[in-house]
Amino acid sequence: MTFFRYIFSTLIAVIAVVFAVANMQSAPLYYSPFDNPVELPISVIALSAMALGFLFGGFFIWCVHGPLSRRADKKRGQVYGLIKENDKLKAEKAAQESSKPAPLMLSK
């Protein structure tokens, strides 16, 4: 699975670099209706918009999955505690059974 992730990430990076090299002409960026526009290359404008979208998407996913992750961590801790308790009880049972005297076998 990580192999495909690396392939996909490399492909996206190559596409971004090709886009940046192909779009070096300047375009005005109006960030306020009252100020003069800022002249930036189209690639900077587009890649900045993509980066902001990536950050907002990551923040949204973090907000949605944060409570779920905390709940899963809590449940995982409970499971590990129950496993430890089960192992302890098994050890106690084995110790009790080994301390019992063996039943007498009467032969005829």
C-alpha positions in Angstrom: 0.0 0.0 0.0 2.8 2.4 0.8 4.3 1.7 -2.6 1.2 3.0 -4.3 1.2 6.0 -2.0 4.8 6.9 -3.1 3.9 6.4 -6.8 0.9 8.6 -6.5 2.7 11.3 -4.5 5.6 11.3 -7.0 3.1 11.6 -9.9 1.3 14.6 -8.2 4.7 16.3 -7.5 5.8 15.9 -11.1 2.5 17.3 -12.4 2.8 20.3 -10.1 6.4 21.0 -11.2 5.4 20.8 -14.9 2.5 23.1 -14.2 4.7 25.6 -12.4 7.3 25.6 -15.3 4.6 25.9 -18.0 2.8 28.9 -16.3 5.5 31.4 -15.5 3.7 34.5 -17.0 2.4 37.0 -14.5 -1.2 37.7 -13.7 -2.7 40.4 -11.4 -4.0 39.2 -8.1 -6.7 41.4 -6.5 -6.8 40.6 -2.8 -8.7 43.8 -2.0 -11.0 46.0 -4.1 -9.3 49.2 -3.0 -5.6 48.4 -3.4 -3.5 47.9 -6.5 -3.2 44.3 -7.7 -0.1 42.3 -7.0 1.6 40.8 -10.0 2.4 37.1 -9.4 3.1 34.1 -11.7 0.0 32.0 -12.4 1.8 29.0 -11.0 2.3 30.7 -7.6 -1.4 31.7 -7.5 -2.7 28.2 -8.5 -0.3 26.3 -6.3 -1.0 28.6 -3.3 -4.8 27.9 -3.8 -4.1 24.2 -3.9 -1.9 24.4 -0.7 -4.7 26.3 1.1 -7.2 23.7 0.0 -4.9 20.9 1.2 -4.5 22.6 4.6 -8.3 23.3 5.0 -9.1 19.8 4.0 -6.6 18.4 6.5 -8.0 20.6 9.2 -11.5 19.5 8.4 -10.6 15.8 8.6 -8.7 16.4 11.8 -11.8 18.1 13.3 -14.1 15.3 12.2 -11.9 12.3 13.1 -10.4 13.7 16.3 -13.3 12.6 18.6 -13.5 9.3 16.8 -9.8 8.7 17.3 -9.9 9.6 21.0 -12.8 7.2 21.5 -11.0 4.4 19.7 -7.8 5.0 21.8 -10.0 4.8 25.0 -11.6 1.6 23.8 -8.2 0.2 22.8 -6.9 0.9 26.3 -9.9 -0.9 27.8 -9.2 -3.9 25.6 -5.6 -4.0 26.7 -6.6 -3.8 30.3 -9.1 -6.6 29.9 -6.4 -8.8 28.2 -4.0 -8.2 31.1 -6.7 -9.1 33.6 -7.6 -12.2 31.6 -3.9 -13.3 31.5 -3.6 -12.7 35.3 -6.7 -14.7 36.0 -5.5 -17.6 33.8 -2.2 -17.5 35.7 -4.0 -17.6 39.1 -6.2 -20.5 37.9 -3.1 -22.4 36.7 -1.4 -21.8 40.0 -4.5 -23.0 42.0 -4.7 -26.2 39.8 -1.1 -27.0 40.2 -1.3 -26.6 44.0 -4.2 -29.1 44.3 -3.2 -32.6 45.2 -3.7 -35.1 42.4 -6.7 -37.3 42.8 -6.0 -40.8 44.2 -6.4 -43.6 41.7 -7.6 -46.8 43.3 -6.7 -49.9 41.5 -8.6 -53.1 41.8 
